[in-house]
Amino acid sequence: MEKRYDVICIGQVVQDILVTNIPEDALTCGKDTFLADEILMSAGGDAANEASVLAKLGSRSALLTRLDKKEAGNMIFDDLSRQGVDTSLLIRPEDCRTFTAIVVVKPDGSHIFFDGPGHNFTPKLSDVDLSVFGSTRFVTAGSLYALGELDGEGIAKIFRAAQEAGAVTVADMNFDSEGKGPQAADPVYPHTDYLMPSYDEAVYVTGEREPERIADYFLARGVGNVVLKLGGEGCFFKNRETSFYTDPYQVAPVDTTGCGDNFVAAFVHGLLKGMSHEETADFACAAGALNSLGLGAHSYIQSEEQVVEFMRTGKKNRIKRA
């Protein structure tokens, strides 16, 4: 039976304000005015980025989170709609205040975040009608450690219901900014088909530094497939049958904001298209690299064909691995 959605993305949405060409001593040098090269306002946050990229790649994505009814929320709503994201699952309480992140982009493409305050902006278990998972092929959580009260048992219950309904579950990960502890996501792993942490996030959780040992930690706790994002060194994949590295594409980054979210979205899209794990990892590495060529967390990629063309013409960095 045809599903209504390809992917339901659960998690964070924020208002991003990206600023480029601001000197690092701007707050201490005594000067009160600086001219930025660019200032961009858009929707951001892990789940919103993933839903937007999935939609532009051609997957039917929906975003399930809380969004305010004020100016920031309305701007984000319009942005998501323009990207082709299904907004019918958004929860918009009167007392919700979506927070704003000011993203200062450095000349090398790296960035610093200044996060503003928010209120009642993370989804709650009571927001989720578990029966909706019978209408989707995949459910993503963007991201563990950034889900508010859903972290731990909440998202575990959601993933368990999704799997029982026949959906594939995918979890990204974030830094533990609230000090929840390395074991906070343990209840989620047995119900996670694909886990996609960055290297630094995974080191924090596992205490391991070798990709093989990191993956084994998560597999031993019930994860089906581990996809470790290695940034400029590509990615590492492991499940109970196979493991492999995928080398990265060569780029001169303009802005690395959201590259990990683009990777996750592209990986899920590849799975939806029936690609092998090796093909999917290569496609995801290409999407993450391609996103870095423009400003914004999900603005540069416009289609699956664009990523495929980048893969055809781009060059790879061949990483020597021990």
N, C-alpha and C positions, 0 to 999 in steps of 0.2 A: 504494500500500500504506500502511495506517495505521502511523504511527510510534509508538513507545512513549512518547517525550517530545516536548513542544513545544520545550523549551529545556533545555540543559545549561549550568549556570553554573559556571565554573571560576575559582578565585581565593581571596580572603581570607574568613576567618570569625574573629571575635573575640568576646570577652565584653564587652558594653557595660555600664557602670554610669553612668547619667545622674543628675546632681544639679542642682537648680535653686535659685536665690535664695541664692547664696554671694557675698559681697562680693568685689570684685576685690583688695582688700588683705588677704584672709584669711590669707595666709602671712607678713605683715609687721606686722600691727596689734597683735600681742601677745595677742590673745584666743585661747583654746584650744578653744572650743566654738561652733558655729553651728547654727542650726535651718534645715534645708532645707525648701522647700515640698514637693518630691517627690524620691524616689530610686527609680529604675527599673533593674532588671537584665534584660537580654535578649540574644539573639544579635545580632551586628553584623558589620561588614565588608562591603565592596562586593558580593561575590558572594552572600553570605548575604542581604543586604538585597534584592538583585535577585530572587533565587529566591523569597523570601517574598512580595514584592509581586506577582510574576508568578502565584504560586499563588492568592493572594487575588483577583486579577483574573479568574481562571478558566483560566489556562494551566497545562499539566502541566509543572512545573519540577522539575529534579533539581540537586543541589549536588555538585560534584566538588572536594573539597579534603581537607586533613588536619585531623583533630579528635582532641583527646586523650581518654583514657579516664577522666579524673579528674572532680572535681566540676564544674568549668567546662564541660568537654566534654559531660558528661551533661545539664547544664542547657540548653546550646545545642541538643543533639540533641532534647530534649523540646520546646523552643520551635519548632524547625524542623518537627517532626512535627505540632504543633498548627496551624501555619500551612498545612499541606498539602503541604510540600516532600517530594519523594522523596529519601530518605536512603540509598538502596542503593548509591550510588557513593562514599560517604564512605570515606576511608582513615583508620584509627585505630591508628597504630603505638604500641607500648608507650612509646617515648621521646619522643613528641610532647607538647608543652606549649603549649596555646593561650594566646595572650597576652590580657591584659585592658586595655581602654581606659576610663579615667575621663573622662567627658564633662561638663564644667561648662558649663551653659547660662546665658547672660547674659539680662538682662531683655528685650533687643531680639531674642532668638531666636538670636543668633550663639553660638558655642561655642568652648571651648578643650579640646584633648585632652591627657591625660596617659597615655602608652602605657607599659604594663608590659612586663617581659621575657617572652619565649617561647622555645621550642626546637623545631626541626624541625617547624614548623607550616605552612610553605608547600608546595604540591603540587610533585611532581617528575615529570619525563617518564616515569619508570618506573612511576608510579602510574596512568598513563592507557593503557587498552586502546583503541587507535585505532579498532578495529572498532565501538565503541559509537556512533560518529558516524553510522553508517548507520541508527540508531534514533531520530534526533532531527531536528527541522526547523531549529533554530537552536542555535548555540553562542556563549556570551558569555564574555569575559575581563574580570573585575573585580578589579584594573585593571592596565593597563600601568604599569610602574614599581613595582608592589607585588606581583609574582608570584614573588619569590625567584629560584631558578635557572631558572624557566620564562621569565623575561623575555628578550626577544630571540629567539634561535634556537629555544628550546623552544616558546614559544607560536606561533611562525611555523610550526613543523612540525605542531602540533596544528591550527591553522587551515587549513593546506594539506590535511591529511587530511580535515578536516570538509567543506571545499569539494568535494573529490573525491568525497565520499560524498553530496553534494547538499544539505548544510546551509548556511545563511546564517550568516556570522560577524560578531560585534559586539564591539567593544572600547571599554570605558571607559578613562579615564586617571587617574593619581594624580600627586601631586608627587614629584619625584625626591629623596626623602629620603636615599638612599644615594649620591648623586653619580654615577650611572651615565652621565650626559651626555645632551645633547639628541638625539643620534643613536642612542641605545640601542635604540629601538623600530623603527628603519628596516627590519629584516628582516620585520617583521610586516605592514607596510602593504600590500604587494602581495597579501596573503591576507585582507585585512579588507574586508568588504562595507560595514559601517557603523562609523565612528569617532566617538566622542562625548566629546571632552574638554571640560573647563571652559575659559573664556576664559584665565584665568591659566596653566593648565597648557599650553595651546596656544601662548601667547606665549613661554613658556620654551623649548618645543621648536623653534618656527619662527623666533623672533626678529622676527616680524611683529606688528603691532597692529591692523590693519584686518581685520575678519572675512572679507572677500572674499579678501584675500591669504593669510590663515591657511588658509582652505579650499583655495586653489589650491596651496599648499605640499604639503598631504597628497594631493590629487588627483594631483599630478605624481609622487608616489612610489607610486602604485598603489591608494590607497584608492578604493572605489567611491562612497561617499556620506559626506559630512562633516556632522555635526550638532554645532554649537558651542553649548554651554550658556552663556548670558549672565546667569544669576542673575536679578536683579530686572528685567532687560531682555528676558526671554524666551529665544529661541534663533534661530540662523541655520542654514539648511540649504543645502547646495550639492552638486550632482553635475555630470556633464558635459553635462547637458541643461538644468538649471534651477537657480534659487536664489531664496530668499525668507526673510523674517524672520517670526517669530511673536511677537506681543505677549504679555506676561505677564498673569496674573490678579491682581487686587487682594486682598491678604491682610494681616492683622496677625499676623506670625509668633510662635508660641510657642516653637518649636524648629526650626532649619533642618538639624539633623543628618539626613543621609541623603536630602535632597531631590534631589540629583543622581542617586542610585541609584534613587529612585522614578521620576524622569524616564526613565532608561534602561529600566527594567522596563516602564513604560507605553508607551514607543516600540516596544519589541519586541512587546508584546501587541497594539498597534495594527496592526503589520505582519502578525502572525499572523491578525488578524481581517480582513485585506484592505483596510484603510483606505488612502487615498491618503497621500502624504508630508505634504501640508498638514494633512489630518485627524489624522494620527498625531502631528505636531508639536504641534498644539493639545491633543490628549488628554494628551500627555506633559507639557506646560507646566501643565495643570490638575492632574495627579497630583503634580508637584513642589510646587506651591503648596498643595495640599490636605494633603500630609504635614506641612507646617510648622505646621498648626493644632493639632497634638498633640505630646506628648512621645515621643521615640524615633525610631529610624531607619526603622522599617517598621511601626509600631503603628497609625497612624491610618486608613490606607486599608483597607477591608474588602471591597470589591467593585467591579466595573466599573460597576455601576449607581450607586454612590455618586459616582464620578468624573463620570459623565454628568450627574447631577443638579447637581453643583457647577458644571459647565460651563453648564448651562441657567440657573441662578440667579445665578451669579457675574458680576462686572464685570471688565473688562479695563483695564489701563493702556495708553493709546495712546501709544507711544513715537515722538517725532519723530526721525527718522533722517536723516543727511546724504545 
